Amino acid sequence: MSKLDTLLAIPSLDRTSQQQMQAAVDGKAKPPRALGRIEELAVQLALIQNKPLPAVRRPQLLVFAGDHGLTSSGVAAFPSAVTVSMVDTLLAGRASANAFARVVGAQVSVIDAGVAADLSDRQGLIHAKIAMGTQDASEHPAMDMDQAVSALLVGASIATQAIANGADLICLGEMGIGNSSAAALIIHRLSPAPLQSCVGPGAGHSPEGLAHKHKVLAKVAARTEATDPLDVLAQFGGYEIAMMAGALLACAKARVAVVIDGVICSAAALVALRLAPQAREYCIFAHASVEPGHKIIMDALQAKPLLDLDMRVGEGTGALLAIPLLQAACALLSDVADLKDVLEASA
């Protein structure tokens, strides 16, 4: 069995204790189902961790950074050099993700998955570069198959190491100029959905810029009829997207909940879950991105994000903001009195 086959061999969530977990939630001192989706999260986390009292004490955000050759076709509002600047900002602790992580008590790791620059001198960066950015997907596959598989496996190993170091919740995030184009193409093929419905402004486009983006992506899509998830990843994806997909799969294999950020991260999740559908049970979708492709993914995966804050910055910001909800779900099981005890005390 290959390393990829081993990664994809994820057992379905053991639901033998689900009725017991649900009864514990139902028995708390509150009206039935009055805490809505928090109750659903409590049961999900209890099943994932296989504990009657799940906990989220050491959340960790993994931010994967990569560049895209397709940006040379003018699909992005900013040049690829901004990816380097944002990696430096993340390492300096000054990005939105860093600020939110401090608020919720999460550790942040930044990974060079495929930034188109030499970052070997950056302290604190996890150096995992597959290549100096992907190829221009309008002319060639973004990655060859070996690179795509390598990126999946490297992402899995990074998540596995974070879990071995004590992380009990993994949040996924990304940084990469041009990655909304890669995500749109992935969504188009793996949802599937019309390409025009999957394309959004990304980091910001004028109407003219967005029209050009549509034109370029139509050319890219016409280059190949790929629909196999691994082939789609290689044809259109990015190293950061591939590594996030691998990290998701590794979390599911380790029975650790994984929190999915916005449209780019969700496109990575779409790849991962088309490869291993059983990993879906370990996923928590954090927020509803305003990028149009995000709703298409949520519909395709029958997922409902926890938050709707009109966000689209990426970096894992939305995933971080979901952490207090998960901690509240754990507290429901650990800290809330049982209704029978309240009724006995009042008798």
KEMARVEX-483325 format. One line per 8 residues: for each residue x, y, z of N, C-alpha, C. Coordinates in steps of 0.001 Angstrom, whole numbers, plus 500000, padded with zeros to 6 digits. Example, Ala and Ser with C-alpha at 12.3 -4.5 7.8 and 13.67 -1.06 7.14 Angstrom:
2
513190,494310,507800,512300,495500,507800,513200,496700,507800; 512850,497750,507080,513670,498940,507140,512900,500030,507870
***
This chain:
347
500851,498802,500000,500000,500000,500000,500889,501251,500000; 500592,502199,499122,501382,503428,499049,501094,504320,500251; 501962,505324,500428,501742,506274,501529,500420,507017,501347; 500071,507331,500101,498798,508016,499859,497629,507099,500187; 497703,505856,499783,496636,504905,500116,496465,504788,501622; 497590,504756,502337,497539,504672,503803,496858,505905,504388; 497192,507085,503844,496575,508324,504328,495075,508321,504083; 494660,507772,502950,493246,507800,502587,492427,506725,503286
493089,505791,503952,492383,504704,504646,491909,505190,506006; 490892,506032,505987,490358,506655,507212,489094,505916,507619; 489066,505364,508821,487853,504669,509256,486717,505650,509514; 485514,505230,509281,484357,506059,509615,484294,506287,511114; 483692,507384,511503,483564,507721,512916,482774,506634,513645; 483299,506188,514767,482625,505180,515580,481442,505839,516295; 480237,505449,515923,479035,506074,516476,478318,505194,517503; 479005,504195,518029,478351,503291,518989,477910,504020,520259
478602,505100,520605,478247,505839,521823,477406,507073,521541; 476952,507252,520290,476238,508483,519943,474966,508662,520757; 474211,507594,520934,472966,507710,521696,473253,508142,523134; 474326,507597,523706,474714,507964,525070,475146,509427,525131; 475930,509869,524144,476387,511262,524117,475200,512212,523952; 474274,511839,523076,473104,512679,522863,472257,512758,524121; 472134,511647,524827,471362,511630,526075,472006,512535,527126; 473345,512564,527155,474034,513438,528107,473739,514901,527820
473725,515270,526537,473410,516647,526154,471942,516962,526452; 471059,516041,526101,469630,516257,526323,469291,516372,527802; 470114,515749,528647,469833,515727,530074,470335,516931,530842; 470921,517895,530159,471431,519079,530841,470278,520022,531241; 470583,520928,532147,469567,521831,532714,469241,522947,531726; 468391,522606,530775,467992,523535,529723,466797,522919,529002; 466034,523720,528318,464956,523141,527503,465545,522264,526399; 464826,521253,525963,465326,520354,524918,465735,521114,523654
466963,520860,523195,467527,521435,521970,467577,522967,521997; 467525,523555,523185,467478,525018,523284,468803,525679,522905; 469893,524927,522943,471185,525486,522561,471558,525160,521120; 470583,524649,520383,470721,524499,518940,471982,523799,518492; 472746,524460,517623,473904,523826,517009,475053,523621,517987; 475050,524330,519105,476065,524073,520131,475911,522647,520657; 474681,522193,520770,474445,520813,521208,474959,519823,520168; 474748,520134,518898,475265,519257,517838,476788,519193,517883
477422,520339,518116,478876,520367,518212,479374,519550,519396; 478662,519632,520510,479067,518875,521703,479086,517379,521398; 478051,516897,520736,477990,515472,520393,479075,515129,519385; 479263,515973,518368,480282,515707,517359,481672,515620,517980; 482005,516578,518853,483328,516569,519478,483501,515366,520407; 482443,515003,521117,482513,513832,521991,482772,512563,521186; 482139,512465,520029,482344,511293,519178,483738,511297,518555; 484181,512458,518087,485508,512537,517473,486589,512163,518480
486503,512730,519677,487518,512466,520694,487272,511172,521450; 486085,510582,521219,485712,509337,521897,485779,509497,523417; 485248,510632,523886,485252,510960,525315,483889,511528,525695; 483372,511183,526875,482121,511811,527310,482293,513293,527621; 483548,513690,527935,483832,515092,528222,484953,515576,527299; 484629,515917,526077,485664,516409,525152,486201,517754,525611; 487358,518118,525105,487976,519392,525495,488733,519980,524314; 488771,521306,524268,489602,522032,523313,490455,522985,524133
491664,522547,524434,492560,523327,525286,493792,523821,524534; 494164,523122,523451,495380,523499,522732,495111,523568,521219; 494299,524549,520816,494033,524697,519380,495246,525243,518655; 495422,524814,517421,496545,525289,516622,496083,525613,515211; 496538,526755,514719,496277,527169,513346,497496,526871,512494; 497271,526177,511385,498316,525934,510394,498006,526791,509171; 498882,527741,508876,498700,528628,507727,499693,528206,506641; 499164,527682,505543,499986,527215,504437,500059,528309,503370
501274,528619,502920,501464,529696,501949,502036,529147,500642; 501515,529644,499520,502016,529207,498217,501653,530195,497133; 502408,530160,496070,502155,531040,494922,501678,530242,493721; 501082,530962,492770,500415,530351,491623,500927,530956,490329; 501413,530098,489432,501892,530580,488136,500826,531287,487338; 499574,530982,487625,498462,531587,486889,498378,533088,487107; 498988,533600,488162,498933,535049,488403,499610,535828,487283; 500500,535179,486529,501139,535861,485395,500137,536218,484306
498953,535586,484358,497894,535883,483386,496979,537003,483843; 497302,537626,484974,496535,538774,485433,495227,538459,486123; 495126,537267,486753,493873,536900,487414,493747,537489,488818; 494846,538002,489370,494830,538514,490746,494977,540025,490751; 494410,540635,491778,494489,542091,491891,495832,542559,492429; 496621,541629,492993,497919,541960,493571,498991,541044,492990; 500246,541474,492968,501324,540621,492466,501701,539544,493477; 502390,538505,493007,502788,537400,493868,503704,537848,495004
504406,538946,494825,505302,539438,495877,504562,539707,497180; 503273,539957,497094,502489,540210,498312,502436,538960,499189; 502514,537779,498579,502525,536555,499376,503696,536575,500344; 504884,536951,499865,506063,537026,500728,505839,538044,501838; 505314,539194,501488,505081,540240,502492,504116,539767,503571; 503069,539038,503160,502106,538554,504146,502681,537414,504993; 503537,536588,504412,504223,535575,505223,505068,536259,506288; 505777,537303,505907,506585,538037,506884,505710,538684,507952
504550,539182,507547,503627,539793,508509,503096,538744,509487; 502774,537568,508981,502328,536473,509844,503433,536056,510809; 504664,535952,510321,505781,535561,511185,506067,536610,512250; 505785,537874,511916,505985,538963,512877,504837,539074,513875; 503792,538272,513672,502655,538302,514586,501722,539472,514374; 501722,540043,513167,500980,541277,512933,499835,541128,511940; 499533,539916,511509,498411,539700,510590,497111,539538,511372; 495988,539597,510659,494688,539406,511315,494635,538064,512035
495182,537027,511409,495153,535700,512034,495901,535693,513354; 497030,536383,513426,497779,536435,514685,496974,537123,515779; 496335,538239,515415,495545,538974,516404,494403,538121,516926; 493700,537448,516030,492570,536609,516441,493057,535407,517239; 494206,534854,516861,494748,533699,517581,495077,534060,519019; 495608,535247,519230,495901,535669,520600,494626,535781,521419; 493563,536260,520802,492293,536418,521507,491750,535061,521972; 491865,534043,521119,491258,532742,521426,492260,531734,521982
493520,532138,522147,494514,531255,522752,494999,530151,521846; 495119,530425,520555,495591,529420,519603,497042,529688,519208; 497778,528614,519003,499131,528718,518475,499061,528817,516955; 499980,529584,516359,500006,529761,514914,501312,529222,514351; 501206,528380,513332,502374,527922,512585,502203,528342,511136; 503267,528856,510541,503243,529305,509151,504140,528380,508339; 503621,527888,507234,504321,526891,506428,504552,527419,505020; 505786,527348,504552,506090,527643,503152,505828,526381,502354
504656,526339,501709,504295,525181,500905,504851,525293,499490; 504925,526532,498987,505402,526733,497619,505433,528198,497250; 505987,529028,498114,506098,530455,497831,507188,530662,496778; 506938,531560,495843,507865,531789,494731,508987,532741,495129; 509670,532399,496212,510791,533194,496702,511588,532337,497671; 512844,532670,497854,513694,531953,498796,513431,532497,500198; 512803,531691,501020,512477,532099,502391,513302,531317,503408; 514420,530769,502966,515208,529892,503848,515771,530608,505061
515837,531950,505016,516384,532689,506156,515314,533125,507154; 514051,532788,506900,512979,533225,507806,512942,532341,509044; 513127,532963,510195,513055,532242,511461,511599,531979,511823; 511331,530792,512338,509983,530458,512779,509092,529912,511683; 509553,529937,510447,508791,529404,509319,509048,527907,509187; 507985,527136,508943,508156,525721,508638,508474,525607,507153; 509679,525128,506848,510152,525089,505467,509746,523759,504836; 508739,523815,503964,508211,522597,503342,507991,522812,501849
508729,523724,501253,508515,524131,499875,508649,522951,498908; 507619,522756,498096,507671,521754,497033,508360,522329,495797; 508026,523571,495459,508626,524259,494317,508370,525752,494483; 509030,526553,493645,508858,528009,493682,507559,528402,492982; 506452,528056,493591,505150,528325,492989,504796,527276,491959; 503525,527245,491590,503056,526281,490593,503323,526809,489179; 503091,525950,488208,503172,526352,486804,501924,527168,486437; 502003,527862,485300,500857,528626,484797,499815,527643,484270
498701,527516,485011,497685,526516,484669,496946,526835,483375; 497166,528016,482799,496544,528303,481505,497293,527612,480367; 498529,527173,480658,499343,526522,479644,499702,525082,479984; 499842,524785,481276,500299,523475,481729,499540,523094,482999; 499600,521821,483395,499116,521475,484730,499875,522290,485784; 499166,522741,486792,499816,523536,487840,500924,522750,488529; 500701,521465,488711,501680,520575,489336,501701,519280,488552; 502827,518570,488602,502764,517205,488099,502219,516317,489217
501868,515096,488897,501202,514241,489867,502084,513956,491079; 503383,513788,490861,504291,513534,491978,504314,514720,492942; 504300,515931,492394,504289,517120,493255,502990,517218,494042; 501874,516921,493390,500582,516993,494079,500525,515990,495222; 500964,514777,494962,500952,513747,496005,501930,514113,497124; 503107,514608,496754,504084,515025,497765,503514,516108,498670; 502817,517081,498081,502230,518160,498877,501161,517627,499824; 500329,516703,499351,499341,516075,500232,500018,515408,501420
501062,514650,501151,501730,513895,502211,502478,514813,503169; 503087,515874,502648,503785,516819,503520,502787,517536,504425; 501655,517964,503852,500624,518592,504689,500147,517663,505777; 499993,516390,505438,499574,515399,506433,500614,515260,507529; 501880,515246,507155,502933,515077,508168,503016,516284,509094; 502767,517470,508565,502804,518675,509401,501667,518646,510420; 500466,518265,509978,499349,518165,510921,499595,517057,511940; 500132,515943,511487,500426,514827,512396,501413,515257,513472
502430,516033,513080,503419,516505,514054,502791,517482,515047; 501919,518358,514547,501247,519297,515455,500415,518551,516485; 499744,517500,516064,498940,516690,516988,499837,515961,517973; 500955,515425,517487,501902,514741,518373,502467,515701,519419; 502555,516984,519060,503060,517992,519999,501992,518499,520954; 500768,517969,520846,499741,518294,521828,498533,519039,521326; 498485,519417,520074,497305,520124,519564,496088,519213,519628; 494984,519717,520189,493753,518916,520258,492669,519441,519319
493005,520449,518539,492118,520977,517499,493012,521644,516465; 492794,521330,515197,493572,521949,514126,492662,522857,513314; 493098,524103,513147,492428,525045,512253,493310,525202,511015; 492687,525256,509862,493431,525390,508616,493256,526788,508036; 494358,527334,507524,494323,528629,506873,495348,528682,505760; 495308,529736,504965,496196,529827,503806,496558,531277,503498; 497622,531404,502718,498017,532696,502163,498604,532435,500792; 498073,533096,499764,498625,532890,498435,497917,533728,497400
498605,534700,496840,498007,535522,495792,497646,534621,494607; 496406,534755,494126,495943,533954,493004,495220,532689,493379; 495154,532386,494680,494560,531080,495025,493041,531051,494926; 492386,532194,494822,490932,532141,494607,490619,531632,493196; 491550,531850,492257,491362,531311,490905,491510,529796,490907; 492530,529303,491592,492716,527856,491710,491510,527221,492390; 491018,527873,493436,489861,527341,494157,488630,527295,493262; 488408,528353,492478,487233,528395,491596,487245,527239,490603
488410,526924,490058,488523,525825,489104,488274,524479,489773; 488765,524326,490983,488530,523085,491741,487045,522928,492048; 486420,524017,492484,484988,523973,492799,484182,523610,491551; 484550,524233,490437,483878,523981,489154,483863,522493,488818; 485002,521817,488992,485091,520425,488577,484602,519441,489642; 484807,519748,490911,484523,518747,491941,483178,518925,492622; 482502,520072,492411,481177,520199,493041,480136,519302,492380; 480019,519262,491058,480501,520233,490064,479501,521368,489924
479949,522457,489268,479080,523619,489068,479607,524417,487886; 478757,525219,487250,479241,526061,486150,480371,526972,486629; 481409,527091,485827,482573,527884,486228,482184,529313,486559; 481311,529906,485777,480935,531298,486001,480385,531526,487406; 479709,530524,487960,479131,530650,489298,480175,530529,490398; 481349,530008,490050,482377,529716,491055,483404,530826,491210; 483406,531783,490300,484455,532806,490255,484008,534051,490998; 484855,534523,491912,484562,535739,492660,485723,536705,492606
485625,537824,493323,486648,538876,493239,487949,538551,493954; 487968,537495,494787,489194,537188,495515,489586,538331,496437; 490854,538751,496340,491335,539830,497211,490838,541196,496774; 490070,541248,495698,489509,542529,495252,489804,542789,493787; 488768,543034,493007,488925,543273,491582,487963,544373,491150; 488388,545167,490194,487467,546064,489495,486568,545214,488613; 485449,545751,488147,484618,544984,487208,485405,544504,485991; 486317,545344,485509,487128,544957,484355,488078,543818,484729
488659,543902,485913,489562,542855,486364,488848,541533,486566; 487632,541596,487104,486863,540373,487310,486464,539754,485969; 486132,540581,485007,485791,540067,483670,486993,539367,483047; 488180,539942,483234,489398,539309,482718,489653,537979,483427; 489419,537946,484718,489595,536705,485482,488679,535609,484943; 487434,535952,484678,486491,534984,484093,487029,534454,482758; 487544,535340,481934,488030,534948,480610,489216,533998,480721; 490165,534330,481601,491349,533483,481760,490973,532117,482319
490104,532101,483307,489751,530821,483927,488954,529936,482966; 488187,530550,482084,487499,529752,481064,488515,529071,480153; 489589,529779,479826,490658,529192,479012,491329,528036,479753; 491581,528225,481045,492218,527174,481836,491325,525941,481880; 490051,526149,482143,489122,525023,482256,489012,524263,480943; 489125,524979,479818,488995,524341,478508,490220,523498,478157; 491315,523694,478876,492548,522975,478577,492463,521495,478926; 491642,521134,479902,491555,519751,480352,490137,519439,480810
489735,518201,480673,488422,517763,481139,488529,516988,482450; 489603,517167,483177,489854,516410,484409,488694,516529,485392; 488304,515391,485970,487285,515361,487028,487710,514497,488210; 488715,513643,488036,489238,512868,489157,489849,513839,490166; 489554,513701,491462,489990,514719,492426,491499,514953,492467; 492283,513900,492359,493736,514082,492390,494223,514764,491119; 493620,514420,489999,493972,515061,488735,493552,516524,488738; 492368,516817,489251,491907,518202,489351,492857,519021,490218
493290,518447,491333,494242,519129,492207,495525,519448,491454; 496059,518472,490708,497296,518684,489971,497104,519698,488840; 495978,519636,488146,495741,520528,487012,495582,521979,487432; 494880,522219,488527,494446,523579,488863,494932,524082,490220; 495341,523207,491113,495528,523578,492513,496824,524306,492799; 497056,524484,494083,498286,525095,494564,498873,524226,495660; 500142,524462,495952,500784,523643,496982,500153,523862,498347; 499705,525095,498599,499056,525346,499895,497702,524643,499964
496996,524569,498840,495709,523883,498813,495911,522391,499006; 496904,521829,498336,497188,520401,498475,497603,520058,499906; 498425,520908,500515,498866,520618,501881,497719,520724,502875; 496807,521678,502662,495635,521742,503538,494782,520490,503411; 494624,519995,502182,493866,518758,501981,494521,517602,502715; 495845,517503,502615,496555,516450,503330,496448,516589,504835; 496514,517831,505326,496389,518059,506768,495013,517638,507269; 493981,517949,506495,492622,517527,506868,492549,516010,507004
493088,515314,506037,493038,513847,506055,493801,513290,507258; 494933,513905,507582,495709,513444,508727,494962,513667,510037; 494245,514775,510142,493449,515033,511352,492380,513962,511517; 491680,513656,510426,490644,512626,510501,491245,511282,510904; 492400,510967,510364,493045,509694,510676,493431,509624,512151; 493778,510781,512721,494194,510849,514128,493025,511104,515082; 491789,511169,514557,490603,511459,515378,490718,512813,516086; 491097,513806,515318,491186,515181,515817,490302,516051,514932
489465,516862,515540,488587,517741,514778,489405,518765,514009; 488957,519077,512786,489653,520044,511952,488659,521123,511543; 489052,522378,511745,488175,523514,511466,488580,524123,510129; 487590,524216,509241,487811,524679,507872,487465,526155,507778; 488361,526930,507185,488171,528373,507051,487262,528681,505862; 487646,529634,505024,486778,530118,503964,486878,529363,502658; 486768,530074,501538,486586,529405,500247,487819,528626,499807; 489026,529135,500048,490230,528422,499606,490388,527144,500422
490255,527283,501720,490361,526124,502600,489254,525112,502306; 488071,525608,502011,486959,524710,501702,487169,523996,500372; 487838,524658,499423,488190,523977,498176,489172,522843,498450; 490113,523077,499362,491026,522004,499770,490254,520872,500423; 489270,521236,501256,488436,520217,501896,487647,519434,500853; 487192,520113,499810,486454,519436,498745,487332,518371,498079; 488597,518707,497829,489537,517721,497277,489681,516545,498239; 489950,516862,499513,490183,515807,500496,488980,514892,500642
487798,515478,500654,486591,514680,500900,486123,513943,499656; 486524,514392,498483,486285,513582,497286,487237,512384,497266; 488415,512537,497859,489366,511428,497954,488996,510453,499069; 488488,510976,500184,488149,510148,501350,486888,510704,502001; 485706,510361,501483,484451,510946,501984,484227,510756,503482; 484756,509679,504048,484530,509395,505461,485192,510426,506381; 486120,511229,505853,486762,512268,506664,485813,513424,506956; 484685,513477,506260,483715,514573,506442,483256,514695,507891
483155,513583,508601,482629,513581,509968,483545,514308,510950; 484787,514515,510575,485752,515166,511461,485870,516662,511179; 485126,517160,510190,485246,518547,509749,484214,519452,510404; 484660,520647,510755,483781,521701,511243,484005,522915,510349; 482953,523367,509692,483067,524478,508750,482760,525778,509492; 483747,526661,509521,483720,527785,510443,482783,528907,510038; 482914,529378,508796,482150,530584,508448,481781,530588,506974; 480796,531390,506643,480304,531516,505271,481045,532652,504585
481978,532315,503718,482696,533329,502948,481744,534019,501973; 482034,535278,501686,481215,535988,500700,481616,535637,499267; 482706,534900,499089,483066,534423,497749,481969,533486,497248; 481465,533679,496036,480311,532896,495564,480545,531393,495530; 481776,530977,495300,482047,529545,495251,481885,528835,496566; 481924,529581,497662,481871,528924,498971,480528,528249,499213; 479445,528925,498877,478126,528314,499066,477967,527063,498202; 478585,527092,497024,478522,525913,496158,479184,524723,496835
480330,524955,497471,481001,523868,498202,480137,523390,499357; 479589,524328,500116,478780,523937,501274,477587,523086,500834; 476977,523462,499728,475854,522668,499221,476327,521289,498767; 477480,521263,498106,478003,519986,497602,478341,519033,498746; 478807,519593,499873,479215,518769,501020,478120,518674,502080; 476968,519279,501804,475859,519305,502763,476343,519825,504120; 477038,520953,504061,477616,521563,505254,476961,522913,505519; 476938,523274,506789,476387,524565,507196,477395,525252,508102
477991,526360,507644,478993,527041,508467,478399,527560,509776; 479257,527686,510773,478811,528150,512085,478538,529647,512107; 479346,530414,511378,479290,531866,511450,479029,532458,510064; 478425,533623,510041,478217,534359,508789,478522,535820,509079; 479782,536209,508805,480273,537526,509189,480739,538355,507986; 480347,537947,506770,480736,538665,505549,482256,538761,505403; 482961,537702,505810,484421,537702,505762,484929,537005,504502; 486160,537405,504069,486810,536721,502950,488316,536976,502957
488901,537175,504132,490325,537513,504186,491226,536280,504118; 490709,535112,504480,491561,533932,504519,492419,533905,505773; 493590,533307,505663,494561,533202,506758,494111,532286,507886; 492890,531755,507840,492362,531000,508958,491616,531853,509964; 491336,533110,509606,490682,534023,510549,489310,533522,510984; 488516,533056,510025,487191,532547,510366,487267,531293,511209; 488233,530432,510918,488406,529206,511706,488725,529543,513154; 489553,530542,513354,489908,530948,514724,488688,531464,515479
487833,532221,514798,486667,532791,515469,485650,531722,515866; 485759,530537,515286,484853,529446,515658,485303,528722,516925; 486555,528911,517338,487080,528158,518486,486250,528363,519756; 485862,529599,520122,485055,529750,521344,483749,528969,521310; 483164,528806,520128,481935,528019,520022,482213,526550,520343; 483340,526047,519881,483701,524658,520165,484013,524477,521646; 484670,525453,522225,484957,525374,523662,483673,525466,524484; 482725,526269,524022,481432,526344,524697,480702,525015,524613
480807,524339,523467,480167,523035,523307,480748,522025,524285; 482064,522075,524476,482689,521192,525462,482224,521534,526877; 482114,522839,527161,481683,523268,528493,480249,522841,528786; 479422,522731,527758,478056,522254,527958,478071,520880,528626; 478966,520023,528178,479031,518674,528736,479744,518635,530082; 480753,519475,530253,481568,519379,531468,481086,520250,532626; 480441,521389,532331,480171,522390,533366,478696,522626,533673; 477808,522192,532802,476382,522463,533000,475752,521345,533836
474937,521742,534806,474291,520764,535687,473319,519886,534911; 473095,518697,535420,472069,517809,534845,470702,518275,535322; 469725,518176,534439,468373,518620,534783,467816,517853,535954; 468113,516570,536051,467563,515763,537166,468083,516268,538500; 469323,516735,538562,469886,517275,539803,469196,518578,540186; 468906,519412,539176,468209,520678,539437,466806,520408,539960; 466111,519446,539343,464748,519121,539748,464730,518512,541148; 465705,517692,541466,465773,517094,542807,466030,518166,543860
466874,519136,543530,467175,520201,544482,465981,521113,544735; 465092,521183,543733,463939,522061,543872,462736,521370,544530; 462858,520061,544672,461719,519278,545210,461537,519531,546710
***
